[in-house]
């Protein structure tokens, strides 16, 4: 788990700056984020048992979050919505695995209409089968984005048309 001490502004430690709000060096990053967004100057001090260690600014937080999300070219992104009573991380993961895909990341946020919006990153270039599996489980898929070529659908359609022609000529 990434902590506050892991995302301090490297090379930008401002010993002369005393931020309005301070956090413990072992505070998890998910708890640091809302505190940093709430500070007027966009700085949080990092304290340890030995005193002031450094600062976290918005740039260092963004860099830290970026390290938490490893880039992958073989993944698709799927966004779904559900009512809070139907939200189950294990059930969503099971639906993804039923399509022979691997769940890489999952983020959930409340939406404006009281539902939970879940963004998934799955290890599969074409998200279609995973989308169908999630819909079979009763989830409302809002969007999906795959990393496969945009021409793959037309290429597949052309290939199937050629196969149909060959079958009809026999």
C-alpha positions in Angstrom: 0.0 0.0 0.0 1.3 3.4 -0.9 1.6 5.8 2.0 2.2 9.6 2.4 6.0 9.2 2.8 6.1 7.4 -0.6 4.7 10.4 -2.5 6.5 13.3 -0.9 7.6 15.9 -3.4 11.0 14.5 -4.3 13.7 17.1 -4.9 11.1 19.7 -3.9 11.2 19.3 -0.1 10.4 22.8 1.1 11.7 23.0 4.6 10.9 26.7 4.8 7.2 26.0 4.0 4.9 25.0 6.8 1.6 23.9 5.3 -1.7 24.6 6.9 -2.4 20.9 7.4 -0.1 18.0 8.2 -0.4 14.2 7.8 1.4 11.3 9.4 4.0 9.7 7.1 2.2 6.3 7.3 -1.2 7.6 6.2 -2.5 5.7 3.1 -2.7 7.7 -0.1 -6.4 7.2 -0.4 -6.8 9.2 2.8 -4.3 11.8 1.7 -6.1 12.7 -1.5 -9.2 14.3 -0.1 -7.2 16.2 2.5 -4.9 17.6 -0.2 -7.8 18.7 -2.3 -9.3 20.4 0.7 -6.3 22.6 1.4 -6.3 26.1 0.0 -2.6 26.2 -0.9 -2.5 22.6 -2.3 0.2 21.5 0.1 0.3 19.0 3.0 3.1 18.6 5.4 4.4 15.1 6.2 5.4 14.5 9.8 7.0 11.6 11.5 8.1 10.9 15.0 11.3 12.9 14.2 9.3 16.0 13.1 8.7 17.6 9.7 9.8 15.3 6.8 8.6 17.2 3.8 5.6 18.1 1.7 3.1 16.6 -0.6 1.9 18.8 -3.4 -0.6 18.1 -6.2 2.2 17.1 -8.6 3.7 14.6 -6.3 0.3 13.1 -5.5 -0.4 12.8 -9.2 3.0 11.1 -9.8 2.3 8.7 -6.9 -1.2 7.8 -8.3 0.3 7.3 -11.7 2.8 4.8 -10.3 -0.1 2.9 -8.7 -1.7 2.4 -12.2 0.6 0.4 -14.4 0.2 1.1 -18.1 -0.9 -1.8 -20.2 -1.6 -2.1 -23.9 -3.5 -5.4 -23.6 -6.4 -4.0 -21.5 -9.9 -2.6 -22.1 -11.8 -0.2 -19.9 -15.4 -0.9 -19.0 -17.7 1.4 -17.0 -20.9 0.1 -15.4 -23.6 1.4 -13.0 -25.6 -0.4 -10.4 -27.7 0.4 -7.3 -25.8 0.2 -4.0 -27.7 -2.9 -3.0 -26.4 -4.8 -6.1 -22.8 -3.7 -5.8 -20.5 -6.6 -5.0 -16.8 -6.5 -6.0 -16.6 -10.3 -5.9 -19.7 -10.7 -8.1 -18.3 -8.2 -10.6 -14.9 -10.0 -10.6 -16.7 -13.3 -11.1 -18.6 -11.9 -14.1 -15.3 -10.7 -15.6 -13.6 -14.0 -15.0 -16.6 -15.9 -16.6 -15.6 -14.2 -19.9 -12.1 -15.6 -19.5 -10.7 -12.1 -18.9 -8.6 -11.0 -15.9 -9.6 -8.1 -13.7 -6.6 -5.7 -13.5 -8.1 -2.7 -11.7 -11.5 -1.7 -10.2 -12.5 1.8 -9.1 -15.9 2.7 -7.7 -17.5 6.1 -7.2 -21.0 7.3 -6.3 -22.9 8.8 -9.2 -25.1 11.8 -9.1 -28.3 9.7 -9.3 -27.5 7.6 -6.2 -26.0 4.7 -8.1 -22.5 3.4 -7.9 -20.3 3.8 -11.0 -17.6 1.2 -11.3 -14.7 1.4 -13.8 -12.9 -1.8 -14.6 -9.7 -2.4 -16.4 -9.7 -6.0 -17.8 -6.9 -7.8 -19.6 -8.6 -8.3 -22.9 -8.2 -6.1 -26.0 -11.8 -6.5 -27.1 -14.2 -6.0 -24.2 -17.4 -7.3 -26.0 -17.5 -10.7 -24.3 -16.8 -9.2 -20.9 -19.6 -6.6 -21.5 -22.0 -9.4 -22.3 -21.0 -11.3 -19.2 -21.5 -8.3 -17.0 -24.9 -7.7 -18.6 -25.9 -11.3 -17.9 -25.1 -10.7 -14.3 -27.5 -7.7 -14.3 -25.1 -4.8 -14.5 -25.8 -1.8 -16.7 -22.7 -1.2 -18.8 -22.4 2.5 -19.6 -19.4 2.4 -21.8 -16.5 0.3 -22.9 -13.3 1.0 -24.7 -10.9 -1.6 -26.1 -7.4 -1.3 -27.4 -7.9 -3.4 -30.5 -7.8 -1.9 -33.9 -10.9 0.0 -34.9 -10.9 -1.9 -38.2 -11.1 -5.3 -36.6 -14.9 -5.4 -36.7 -15.0 -4.7 -40.4 -12.2 -7.2 -41.1 -14.1 -9.8 -39.2 -17.3 -9.1 -41.1 -15.4 -9.3 -44.4 -13.8 -12.6 -43.4 -17.2 -14.1 -42.4 -18.7 -12.9 -45.7 -15.9 -14.7 -47.6 -16.5 -17.8 -45.5 -20.2 -17.7 -46.3 -19.5 -17.3 -50.0 -17.3 -20.3 -49.9 -19.9 -22.3 -48.1 -22.7 -21.3 -50.5 -20.5 -22.3 -53.5 -20.0 -25.8 -52.3 
